[in-house]
Amino acid sequence: MINAKPLLAQLPYAHWTVELEFKQRAELEPYKGNVLHGGFGRALAMVSQQLFNQLFVQPADNNQWVTPFALFSHNQQQHFAEGSVLQFELILLGPAAAAQQAVLDCLMVWQVLGLGARHARFQVRSVTDNQGALLYQAGRPQLAVLPAYSLAHFMATDVSAIAASCNAVGQALGYRLSTLTRCRLQHKGKPLHQAPALSLWCRIVKRRFWQLVPDDMRQASGQMQPEQPPEKVADQLADQPQQTQVHFHDWQRFSAKEQRQVPMGGLEGQWLYPQVTAEQYFWLQLGELIGVGNKSSFGFGRYRGELVIAAMADRHSAEHQSADHQRAASA
């Protein structure tokens, strides 16, 4: 099994909100992941070719490599007048978070290079982290030292005691998951069009986490192989999602690099995992931080969740209703 907890403190992590103001008119696609990804890479290559290679170029001998950052914006506006403001999220993992100052320098260079097909210039108005610290504000001196966090800092919640208390009084600790961006998930080489089982979702998070762990850290921990998926799930009903409000957003965009339409569809919506263990919640919580699935560096695979406590009787009632619906649908 992957013993992730000792590794969390060794993996740097940062989550920034960047606010910029356009100095020229700008035309952007509703989906901003591609233009943000490309602009960030172009600016980073000018600041540090070495860091660009670390964050953007897959090593020839590592087919498990994943991009250690993500950019996304919930703003779907297309036309920006001069003076308009755009916010986007920048998540840095591992080597990206360890090089925060270089990334901040990259944002300053990016202002001049511009954004979008017409390279509209902008000014970075502010950069704040998810702890509320103001890392940069236009017209003010930069911080001498940027705050440094690891994944462990954001994984302090242990629900073991809560889960035990729930079981003692006949209650179940559930997890309601809501997607923030499309989640592009695959199972056995095929895209998932329905909310996956809890065990599968946790395996997807584990796989991504393992891919983010550097080789030297794996060797030092004595964990050289990822955990294999379990053969059996003890409680099949508890493993299945309930109260699902999910659809597969099928969408394609034209790739100038590949000269073809590239599928970018994924799951959107919310659902409930009716009973989670403390270990499963650990992986669900970690997935909120690192993202899941394909194209995560373009902003896909972001989600959030909340714990839900319900009477065990309510859980069984919902399970039977879900099973009845499945039988009716297959009839």
ABEGO torsion letter per residue (X at the ends): XBBAAAAAAABBBBBBBBBBBBABBBBBBABAAAAAAAAAAAAAAAABAAAAAAAABBBAABAABBBABBBBBABABABBBBGBBBBBBBBBBEAAAAAAAAAAAAAAAAAAAEBEAAGBBBBBABBBBAAGBBABBBGBBBBABBBBBBAAAAAABBAAAAAAAAAAAGBBBBBBBBBABBBBBBBGGBBBABBBBAAAAAAAAAAAAAAABBAAAAAAAGBABBBBBBABBABAAAABBBGBBBBBBBBBBBBAAAGBBBBABBBBEBBBBABBBAAAAAAAAAAAAAEBEBGAAAGBGBBBBBBBBBBAAAAAAAAAAAAAAAAAAAX
